[in-house]
Amino acid sequence: MRAAIYHGPEDIRVEDVDRPALEAPGDALIRVTHTAVCGSDLWPYRGLSDRDTPSPIGHEPMGVVEEVGDDVTSVAPGDRVFAPFVVSCGECEFCRRGLHTSCVDGDGWGGDNGGAQGEYVRCPHADGTLVRIPPRHADDEETLQSVLPLTDVMGTGHHAAVSAGVDAGSTCVVIGDGAVGLCSVLAARRLGASRIVAVGHHEQRLEMAEAFGATETVLGGDEGVEDVPARVTELTYGGAEHVMECVGAASAMETAAAVCRPGGTVGYVGVPHGVEDEGFPTFDFFGDNIALRGGVAPVRAYAEDLLADVLAGSLDPSPIFTKTVALDDIAEGYRAMDEREALKVLVRPEL
């Protein structure tokens, strides 16, 4: 099969590799029809995090079941399915608690299962991991593009909102205008927030945030306001009780603490990067009794509820895909995201 292989910073190649095969009775083999490039894929691409070389890459697969092991009961060959970015058994203590990312027998999408930016993946624990898309929606391309973000960024944005305690009538702030931040806006709107202030550095992305339900936006960076925390605090009359941190940088966490109302909660889902070197604003959280909740999103726990809303037409995160490429052109997709020419890239292995 053909698959994207990471060979080092700025070096993504599509190569012929062995197609994965079933190895256990609980496995399923998936022919990938849709996948994506994630912001977290850019860390090794930029040389900012370590990754084995060469190694398959990608973690947002959706496709059609080709083959299943003898113990698989939830899906069958021909079913359209998607999979969260972490494999989970669905049966252990943590899966039962909705913390699938801490599954005692969990796995990722690299290694011998084929990665997710390729033509096939082997899914261990198919019954605990895969989510079946009803047949009536299985070939509707618009719906499928709305479902694909449930593999990662939509579930992660939802986790930020849930962790921050957003509910009906809430005033909340979203820090970050990447795909996860924009999905957090959607999630906050879905949970009934009455005011959603989106903070970012890109005017076009903040326009998308408004289309997704943000009631106000604050543009930072070279073209924006000089003191973002002061502006957000002004807009929210002293800060918001619910803040979603969707970047992972120390500066974003500092902003989150600064705009959170005393006694409020910051829900954080940004993959931490540089926080250890630059320092975590511990005293800001301590001094104002700000709670910190979140972490890596247990996307599988939210999958059915979010899927139901997508299929009902009340949730559509598909506008985050601003560029589509064939698998053979995935290096161009990485470049476009790295240079901010694309928000998130959809990859179609069958094109």
Sine and cosine of phi, psi and omega as CSV:
sin_phi,cos_phi,sin_psi,cos_psi,sin_omega,cos_omega
0.00,0.00,0.21,-0.98,0.08,-1.00
-0.99,-0.14,0.66,-0.76,-0.02,-1.00
-0.45,-0.89,0.49,-0.87,0.08,-1.00
-0.98,0.22,0.76,-0.65,-0.03,-1.00
-0.83,-0.56,0.77,-0.64,0.04,-1.00
-0.99,0.11,0.83,-0.56,0.02,-1.00
-0.91,-0.42,0.06,1.00,-0.03,-1.00
0.67,-0.74,0.05,-1.00,-0.02,-1.00
-0.81,0.59,0.76,-0.65,0.02,-1.00
0.86,0.52,0.45,0.89,-0.04,-1.00
-0.71,-0.70,1.00,0.09,0.07,-1.00
-0.94,-0.33,0.85,-0.53,-0.03,-1.00
-0.85,-0.52,0.58,-0.82,0.12,-0.99
-0.99,-0.13,0.86,-0.52,-0.13,-0.99
-0.76,-0.65,0.31,-0.95,0.16,-0.99
-0.99,0.14,0.83,-0.55,0.00,-1.00
-0.72,-0.69,0.21,-0.98,0.04,-1.00
-0.91,0.41,0.72,-0.70,0.07,-1.00
-0.96,0.30,0.72,-0.69,0.02,-1.00
-0.91,0.42,0.42,-0.91,0.01,-1.00
-0.74,-0.67,0.36,-0.93,0.04,-1.00
-0.85,0.52,0.68,-0.73,0.01,-1.00
-0.84,-0.55,-0.26,0.96,-0.04,-1.00
-0.57,-0.82,0.37,-0.93,-0.04,-1.00
-0.88,0.47,-0.35,0.94,-0.01,-1.00
-1.00,-0.07,0.10,0.99,-0.04,-1.00
-0.99,0.14,0.37,-0.93,0.21,-0.98
-0.69,-0.72,0.55,-0.83,0.08,-1.00
-0.97,-0.24,0.80,-0.60,-0.08,-1.00
-0.89,-0.45,0.78,-0.62,0.19,-0.98
-1.00,0.08,0.90,-0.43,-0.13,-0.99
-0.98,0.20,0.82,-0.57,0.05,-1.00
-0.96,-0.29,-0.45,0.89,0.00,-1.00
-0.62,-0.79,0.67,-0.74,0.16,-0.99
-0.46,-0.89,-0.15,-0.99,-0.11,-0.99
-0.41,-0.91,0.28,-0.96,0.16,-0.99
-0.99,-0.12,0.77,-0.64,-0.04,-1.00
-0.98,-0.20,0.46,-0.89,0.08,-1.00
-0.84,0.55,-0.54,0.84,0.01,-1.00
-0.94,0.33,-0.38,0.92,0.10,-0.99
-0.91,0.41,-0.38,0.93,-0.04,-1.00
-0.97,0.25,-0.34,0.94,0.02,-1.00
-0.87,0.49,-0.81,0.59,0.07,-1.00
-0.92,0.39,-0.56,0.83,0.01,-1.00
-0.86,0.52,-0.59,0.80,0.01,-1.00
-1.00,0.03,-0.01,1.00,-0.01,-1.00
0.97,0.23,0.35,0.94,-0.06,-1.00
-0.99,-0.14,-0.10,1.00,0.11,-0.99
-0.55,-0.84,0.41,-0.91,-0.06,-1.00
-0.99,0.14,0.56,-0.83,0.11,-0.99
-0.43,-0.90,0.61,-0.79,0.02,-1.00
-0.87,0.50,0.58,-0.81,0.08,-1.00
-0.79,-0.61,0.72,-0.70,-0.18,0.98
-0.98,0.19,0.44,-0.90,0.04,-1.00
-0.43,-0.90,0.56,-0.83,0.09,-1.00
-0.92,0.40,0.44,-0.90,-0.11,-0.99
-0.68,-0.73,0.32,-0.95,0.02,-1.00
0.93,-0.36,0.52,-0.85,-0.06,-1.00
-0.46,-0.89,0.44,0.90,-0.04,-1.00
-0.75,-0.66,0.92,0.40,-0.13,-0.99
-1.00,0.01,0.61,-0.79,0.21,-0.98
-0.64,-0.76,0.62,-0.78,-0.03,-1.00
-0.03,-1.00,-0.44,-0.90,-0.09,-1.00
-0.87,-0.49,0.72,-0.70,0.02,-1.00
-0.93,0.37,0.81,-0.59,0.03,-1.00
-0.99,-0.15,-0.59,0.81,-0.12,-0.99
-0.37,-0.93,0.54,-0.84,0.03,-1.00
-0.73,-0.68,0.43,-0.90,0.09,-1.00
-0.97,0.24,0.18,-0.98,-0.10,-0.99
-0.89,0.45,-0.44,0.90,-0.06,-1.00
-1.00,-0.03,-0.08,1.00,-0.06,-1.00
-0.98,0.20,0.78,-0.62,-0.05,-1.00
-0.84,-0.54,-0.31,0.95,-0.13,-0.99
-1.00,0.05,-0.36,0.93,0.02,-1.00
-0.69,-0.72,0.32,-0.95,-0.02,-1.00
-0.64,-0.77,0.33,-0.95,0.05,-1.00
-0.79,0.61,0.71,-0.71,-0.04,-1.00
0.99,-0.16,-0.27,0.96,0.01,-1.00
-0.96,0.29,0.63,-0.77,0.14,-0.99
-1.00,0.05,0.77,-0.64,-0.08,-1.00
-0.64,-0.77,0.33,-0.95,0.24,-0.97
-0.76,-0.65,0.30,-0.95,-0.07,-1.00
-0.72,-0.70,0.70,-0.72,0.12,-0.99
-0.88,0.47,0.20,-0.98,-0.09,-1.00
-0.96,0.28,-0.10,0.99,0.07,-1.00
-0.79,-0.61,0.73,-0.69,0.10,-1.00
-0.97,0.23,0.68,-0.73,-0.02,-1.00
-0.60,-0.80,0.51,-0.86,-0.10,-1.00
-0.98,0.21,-0.44,0.90,-0.01,-1.00
0.98,0.17,0.00,1.00,-0.11,-0.99
-0.82,-0.57,-0.36,0.93,-0.08,-1.00
-0.96,0.28,0.09,-1.00,-0.01,-1.00
-0.79,0.61,-0.71,0.70,-0.11,-0.99
-0.97,0.24,-0.61,0.79,0.10,-1.00
-0.88,0.48,-0.66,0.75,0.01,-1.00
-0.91,0.42,-0.45,0.89,0.04,-1.00
-1.00,0.05,0.02,1.00,-0.03,-1.00
0.99,0.15,0.32,0.95,0.01,-1.00
-0.92,-0.39,0.88,0.47,-0.12,-0.99
-0.89,0.46,-0.41,0.91,0.01,-1.00
-0.95,0.31,-0.16,0.99,0.09,-1.00
-0.95,-0.31,0.31,0.95,0.01,-1.00
-0.77,0.64,0.71,-0.70,-0.05,-1.00
-0.94,0.35,-0.28,0.96,0.04,-1.00
-0.79,-0.62,0.55,0.83,-0.04,-1.00
-0.97,0.26,0.09,-1.00,-0.05,-1.00
-0.35,-0.94,0.22,-0.97,0.12,-0.99
-0.96,-0.29,-0.25,-0.97,-0.08,-1.00
-0.95,-0.30,0.18,0.98,0.07,-1.00
-1.00,-0.01,-0.30,-0.95,0.08,-1.00
0.90,0.43,-0.62,-0.79,-0.17,-0.99
-0.99,0.17,-0.02,1.00,0.07,-1.00
-1.00,0.04,-0.06,1.00,0.20,-0.98
0.96,-0.28,-0.09,1.00,-0.12,-0.99
0.92,0.38,0.09,-1.00,-0.05,-1.00
-0.92,-0.39,-0.07,1.00,0.08,-1.00
-0.98,-0.22,0.91,0.42,-0.02,-1.00
-0.36,-0.93,-0.09,-1.00,-0.10,-0.99
-0.99,0.14,-0.40,0.92,0.00,-1.00
-0.59,-0.81,0.48,-0.88,0.20,-0.98
-0.71,-0.70,0.52,-0.85,0.18,-0.98
-0.99,-0.13,0.82,-0.57,-0.01,-1.00
-0.97,-0.23,0.96,-0.29,0.17,-0.98
-0.92,0.39,0.37,-0.93,0.04,-1.00
0.76,0.65,0.80,0.60,-0.07,-1.00
-0.85,0.53,-0.64,0.77,-0.03,-1.00
-0.92,0.39,-0.51,0.86,-0.01,-1.00
-1.00,0.03,-0.26,0.96,-0.15,-0.99
-0.94,-0.35,-0.76,0.65,-0.16,-0.99
-0.96,0.28,0.57,-0.82,0.07,-1.00
-0.88,-0.48,0.84,-0.54,-0.07,-1.00
-1.00,0.10,0.70,-0.71,0.09,-1.00
-1.00,-0.09,0.79,-0.61,-0.06,-1.00
-0.82,0.57,0.58,-0.82,-0.09,-1.00
-0.81,0.59,-0.57,0.82,-0.06,-1.00
-0.92,0.39,-0.29,0.96,0.03,-1.00
-0.95,-0.32,-0.02,1.00,-0.22,-0.97
-0.92,0.40,-0.37,0.93,-0.03,-1.00
-0.84,-0.54,0.29,0.96,0.04,-1.00
-1.00,0.00,0.97,-0.24,-0.14,-0.99
-0.87,0.48,-0.64,0.77,0.02,-1.00
-0.89,0.46,-0.69,0.73,0.02,-1.00
-0.90,0.43,-0.68,0.74,-0.02,-1.00
-0.88,0.47,-0.62,0.79,0.03,-1.00
-0.93,0.36,-0.44,0.90,0.10,-1.00
-0.97,0.23,-0.49,0.87,0.00,-1.00
-0.98,0.22,-0.59,0.81,-0.12,-0.99
-0.79,0.61,-0.64,0.77,0.02,-1.00
-0.88,0.47,-0.25,0.97,0.05,-1.00
-0.94,0.34,-0.24,0.97,0.08,-1.00
-0.92,0.38,-0.39,0.92,-0.06,-1.00
-0.40,-0.92,-0.98,0.19,-0.31,-0.95
-0.91,0.42,-0.58,0.81,0.02,-1.00
-0.94,0.34,-0.68,0.73,0.07,-1.00
-0.90,0.43,-0.58,0.81,0.02,-1.00
-0.94,0.34,-0.67,0.74,0.08,-1.00
-0.88,0.48,-0.63,0.78,0.05,-1.00
-0.90,0.43,-0.64,0.77,0.02,-1.00
-0.89,0.46,-0.60,0.80,0.05,-1.00
-0.88,0.48,-0.70,0.71,-0.02,-1.00
-0.93,0.38,-0.68,0.73,0.03,-1.00
-0.90,0.44,-0.70,0.72,-0.02,-1.00
-0.90,0.43,-0.55,0.83,0.01,-1.00
-0.98,0.20,-0.13,0.99,0.04,-1.00
0.99,0.15,0.39,0.92,-0.02,-1.00
-0.91,0.42,0.73,-0.69,0.10,-1.00
-0.51,-0.86,-0.16,-0.99,-0.08,-1.00
-0.85,0.53,0.77,-0.64,0.05,-1.00
1.00,0.06,-0.02,1.00,-0.07,-1.00
-0.92,0.38,0.51,-0.86,0.28,-0.96
-0.97,-0.23,0.81,-0.58,-0.09,-1.00
-0.65,-0.76,0.31,-0.95,0.01,-1.00
-0.80,-0.60,0.70,-0.71,0.08,-1.00
-0.93,-0.36,0.86,-0.51,0.03,-1.00
-0.99,-0.14,0.92,-0.39,0.01,-1.00
0.87,-0.48,0.74,-0.67,-0.01,-1.00
-0.89,-0.45,0.45,0.89,0.18,-0.98
-0.98,0.19,-0.14,-0.99,-0.05,-1.00
-0.86,0.50,-0.65,0.76,-0.01,-1.00
-0.93,0.37,-0.69,0.73,0.02,-1.00
-0.87,0.49,-0.69,0.73,0.02,-1.00
-0.91,0.41,-0.61,0.79,0.07,-1.00
-0.93,0.37,-0.48,0.88,0.09,-1.00
-0.91,0.42,-0.58,0.81,0.09,-1.00
-0.88,0.48,-0.73,0.68,0.05,-1.00
-0.85,0.53,-0.68,0.73,-0.03,-1.00
-0.91,0.42,-0.67,0.74,0.01,-1.00
-0.90,0.44,-0.66,0.75,0.06,-1.00
-0.89,0.45,-0.67,0.74,-0.01,-1.00
-0.88,0.48,-0.57,0.82,-0.02,-1.00
-0.99,0.11,-0.04,1.00,0.14,-0.99
0.99,-0.14,0.27,0.96,0.02,-1.00
-0.85,0.52,0.65,-0.76,0.00,-1.00
-1.00,0.00,-0.47,0.88,0.06,-1.00
-0.73,-0.68,0.76,-0.65,0.02,-1.00
-0.75,-0.66,0.93,-0.37,0.03,-1.00
-0.98,-0.18,0.89,-0.45,-0.01,-1.00
-0.98,-0.17,0.74,-0.68,-0.04,-1.00
-0.88,-0.48,0.76,-0.65,0.02,-1.00
-0.29,-0.96,-0.09,-1.00,-0.06,-1.00
-0.90,-0.43,0.07,1.00,-0.10,-0.99
-0.77,-0.63,0.88,-0.48,-0.11,-0.99
-0.88,0.48,-0.67,0.75,-0.02,-1.00
-0.91,0.42,-0.61,0.79,0.02,-1.00
-0.93,0.36,-0.59,0.81,0.04,-1.00
-0.94,0.35,-0.48,0.88,0.12,-0.99
-0.91,0.42,-0.62,0.79,0.08,-1.00
-0.91,0.41,-0.62,0.79,0.05,-1.00
-0.85,0.52,-0.65,0.76,0.05,-1.00
-0.90,0.44,-0.66,0.75,0.04,-1.00
-0.90,0.44,-0.50,0.87,0.02,-1.00
-0.99,0.15,-0.19,0.98,0.06,-1.00
0.79,-0.61,0.01,1.00,0.05,-1.00
-0.91,0.42,0.72,-0.70,0.01,-1.00
-1.00,0.05,-0.44,0.90,0.09,-1.00
-0.58,-0.81,0.43,-0.90,0.08,-1.00
-0.74,-0.67,0.47,-0.88,0.06,-1.00
-0.77,-0.64,0.88,-0.48,0.00,-1.00
-1.00,-0.06,0.84,-0.54,0.08,-1.00
-0.97,-0.25,-0.34,-0.94,0.01,-1.00
0.98,0.20,-0.22,-0.97,-0.10,-1.00
-0.89,0.45,-0.51,0.86,-0.07,-1.00
-0.99,-0.12,-0.03,1.00,-0.12,-0.99
-0.95,-0.30,-0.32,-0.95,-0.03,-1.00
-0.94,0.33,0.47,-0.88,-0.08,-1.00
-0.96,0.28,-0.63,0.78,-0.06,-1.00
-0.87,-0.50,1.00,0.01,-0.05,-1.00
-0.88,0.47,-0.75,0.66,0.00,-1.00
-0.84,0.54,-0.64,0.77,0.00,-1.00
-0.90,0.43,-0.66,0.75,0.00,-1.00
-0.91,0.40,-0.68,0.73,0.01,-1.00
-0.91,0.41,-0.67,0.75,0.02,-1.00
-0.88,0.47,-0.62,0.78,0.06,-1.00
-0.90,0.44,-0.72,0.70,-0.02,-1.00
-0.88,0.47,-0.55,0.84,-0.10,-1.00
-0.98,-0.20,0.23,0.97,0.07,-1.00
0.83,0.56,0.73,0.68,0.06,-1.00
0.94,-0.35,0.14,0.99,0.03,-1.00
0.93,-0.37,0.34,-0.94,0.00,-1.00
-0.97,-0.23,0.53,-0.85,0.03,-1.00
-0.98,0.22,-0.28,0.96,-0.07,-1.00
-0.75,-0.66,0.90,-0.43,-0.04,-1.00
-0.81,-0.58,0.71,-0.70,0.00,-1.00
-0.92,-0.39,0.88,-0.47,-0.01,-1.00
-0.98,-0.17,0.91,-0.42,-0.17,-0.99
-0.83,-0.56,0.48,0.88,-0.04,-1.00
-0.88,-0.48,-0.82,0.57,-0.01,-1.00
0.97,-0.24,-0.16,0.99,0.00,-1.00
-0.99,0.10,0.43,-0.90,0.02,-1.00
-0.86,0.51,-0.62,0.79,-0.01,-1.00
-0.90,0.44,-0.59,0.80,0.03,-1.00
-0.93,0.37,-0.63,0.78,0.04,-1.00
-0.92,0.39,-0.60,0.80,0.07,-1.00
-0.89,0.45,-0.68,0.73,0.03,-1.00
-0.90,0.44,-0.67,0.74,0.01,-1.00
-0.86,0.52,-0.71,0.71,0.01,-1.00
-0.91,0.42,-0.61,0.79,-0.07,-1.00
-0.94,0.34,-0.51,0.86,-0.06,-1.00
-0.99,-0.16,-0.02,1.00,0.01,-1.00
-1.00,0.10,0.76,-0.65,0.03,-1.00
-0.92,0.39,0.63,-0.78,0.05,-1.00
-0.77,0.64,0.73,-0.68,-0.05,-1.00
1.00,0.07,0.00,1.00,-0.02,-1.00
-1.00,0.09,-0.18,-0.98,-0.07,-1.00
-0.72,-0.69,0.72,-0.70,0.15,-0.99
-0.97,-0.22,0.85,-0.53,0.13,-0.99
-0.99,-0.12,0.89,-0.46,-0.10,-0.99
-0.90,-0.43,0.75,-0.66,0.03,-1.00
-0.73,-0.69,-0.10,1.00,0.06,-1.00
-0.90,0.44,0.77,-0.64,0.01,-1.00
-0.89,0.45,0.88,-0.48,-0.10,-1.00
-0.85,0.53,0.76,-0.65,0.04,-1.00
-0.56,-0.83,0.89,-0.45,0.00,-1.00
1.00,0.08,-0.09,1.00,-0.03,-1.00
-0.90,0.43,-0.62,0.79,-0.02,-1.00
-0.90,0.44,-0.61,0.79,-0.05,-1.00
-0.98,0.20,-0.64,0.77,-0.10,-0.99
-1.00,-0.01,-0.26,0.96,0.05,-1.00
0.99,-0.10,0.67,-0.74,0.04,-1.00
-1.00,-0.02,0.69,-0.72,-0.06,-1.00
-0.97,0.26,0.89,0.45,-0.10,-1.00
-0.84,0.54,-0.72,0.70,-0.09,-1.00
-0.92,0.40,-0.53,0.85,0.03,-1.00
-0.89,0.47,-0.66,0.75,0.04,-1.00
-0.94,0.35,-0.69,0.73,-0.03,-1.00
-0.90,0.44,-0.74,0.67,-0.11,-0.99
-0.90,0.43,-0.53,0.85,-0.03,-1.00
-0.96,-0.29,0.25,0.97,0.02,-1.00
0.78,0.62,0.72,0.70,0.01,-1.00
-1.00,0.00,0.79,-0.61,0.04,-1.00
-0.99,0.12,0.53,-0.85,0.03,-1.00
-0.83,-0.56,0.88,-0.48,0.00,-1.00
-0.71,-0.71,0.45,-0.89,0.07,-1.00
0.71,-0.70,-0.55,-0.84,-0.07,-1.00
0.83,-0.55,-0.31,-0.95,0.00,-1.00
-0.89,0.45,0.75,-0.66,-0.19,-0.98
-0.98,0.22,0.80,-0.60,0.12,-0.99
-0.98,0.19,0.96,0.28,-0.14,-0.99
-0.82,0.57,-0.59,0.81,-0.04,-1.00
-0.88,0.48,-0.50,0.86,-0.02,-1.00
-0.92,0.39,-0.44,0.90,-0.06,-1.00
-0.98,-0.20,-0.11,0.99,-0.23,-0.97
-0.86,0.51,-0.74,0.67,-0.08,-1.00
-0.91,0.41,-0.68,0.73,-0.02,-1.00
-0.91,0.42,-0.69,0.73,0.00,-1.00
-0.93,0.36,-0.63,0.77,0.03,-1.00
-0.87,0.49,-0.66,0.75,0.00,-1.00
-0.86,0.51,-0.64,0.77,0.00,-1.00
-0.95,0.31,-0.61,0.79,0.07,-1.00
-0.88,0.48,-0.73,0.68,-0.04,-1.00
-0.93,0.37,-0.44,0.90,0.04,-1.00
-0.99,0.15,-0.18,0.98,0.02,-1.00
1.00,0.04,0.13,0.99,-0.02,-1.00
-0.99,-0.10,-0.07,1.00,0.01,-1.00
-0.65,-0.76,0.83,-0.56,-0.02,-1.00
-0.62,-0.79,1.00,-0.07,0.06,-1.00
-1.00,0.05,0.08,1.00,-0.12,-0.99
-0.88,0.48,-0.43,0.90,0.03,-1.00
-0.87,0.49,-0.24,0.97,0.05,-1.00
-0.91,0.41,-0.36,0.93,0.06,-1.00
-0.99,0.14,0.96,-0.26,-0.03,-1.00
-0.96,-0.26,0.03,1.00,0.05,-1.00
-0.43,-0.90,0.64,-0.77,0.06,-1.00
-0.84,-0.55,0.71,-0.70,0.03,-1.00
-0.74,-0.68,0.41,-0.91,0.19,-0.98
-0.97,0.25,0.34,-0.94,0.01,-1.00
-0.83,0.56,-0.66,0.75,-0.03,-1.00
-0.90,0.44,-0.31,0.95,-0.01,-1.00
-0.96,-0.28,0.33,0.95,-0.11,-0.99
-0.91,0.42,-0.48,0.88,0.05,-1.00
-0.86,0.50,-0.59,0.80,0.07,-1.00
-0.92,0.40,-0.58,0.82,0.07,-1.00
-0.89,0.45,-0.69,0.72,0.06,-1.00
-0.87,0.50,-0.71,0.70,-0.02,-1.00
-0.88,0.48,-0.68,0.73,-0.03,-1.00
-0.89,0.45,-0.65,0.76,0.04,-1.00
-0.94,0.34,-0.65,0.76,-0.01,-1.00
-0.88,0.48,-0.60,0.80,-0.04,-1.00
-1.00,-0.10,0.24,0.97,0.08,-1.00
0.90,0.44,0.38,0.93,0.09,-1.00
-0.99,0.13,-0.34,0.94,0.03,-1.00
-0.72,-0.69,0.62,-0.79,0.06,-1.00
-0.96,0.27,-0.81,0.59,0.06,-1.00
-0.51,-0.86,0.65,-0.76,-0.12,-0.99
-0.96,-0.27,0.80,-0.60,0.12,-0.99
-1.00,0.02,0.71,-0.70,-0.02,-1.00
-0.90,-0.44,0.80,-0.61,0.00,-1.00
-0.91,-0.42,0.99,-0.12,-0.02,-1.00
-0.86,0.51,-0.39,0.92,-0.07,-1.00
-1.00,-0.02,-0.05,1.00,0.02,-1.00
-0.95,0.32,0.00,0.00,0.00,0.00
